[in-house]
Amino acid sequence: MTDERWQQLLRLIDETFADYLSGLVALRKRIVVDLKRKLSGMVLDRPDVDESLPRMRPVGSTRRRRARERRKRRS
C-alpha cells in the first residue's frame, strides 16, 4: 500500500473514533438526564445512625444450643 492509501485509512479510523466518542458523550448525557428525572422525586437522605443500627443484646442474654448427638448410619 502506498503512503497516500495509509493516510486515507488513518483519517477514516480517526473520523470513526471521533464519531464513536461523540456518540458516547450523547449517551452519557441522556443517561444523566434520565437518572435525574427518576431521582427528582426521591428522598436520598440517610436515616439517623441510631435508627439504622440493629439493637445489641446484652452479652449474657443469648442462649446456646446443645450439640446434638450424631445418629449412626445404617449399613
C-alpha positions, 0 to 999 in steps of 0.5 A: 500500500502506498503512503497516500492509501495509509493516510486515507485509512488513518483519517477514516479510523480517526473520523470513526473514533471521533464519531464513536466518542461523540456518540458516547458523550450523547449517551452519557448525557441522556443517561444523566438526564434520565437518572435525574428525572427518576431521582427528582422525586426521591428522598436520598437522605440517610436515616439517623445512625441510631435508627439504622443500627440493629439493637445489641443484646446484652452479652449474657442474654443469648442462649446456646444450643446443645450439640446434638448427638450424631445418629449412626448410619445404617449399613 
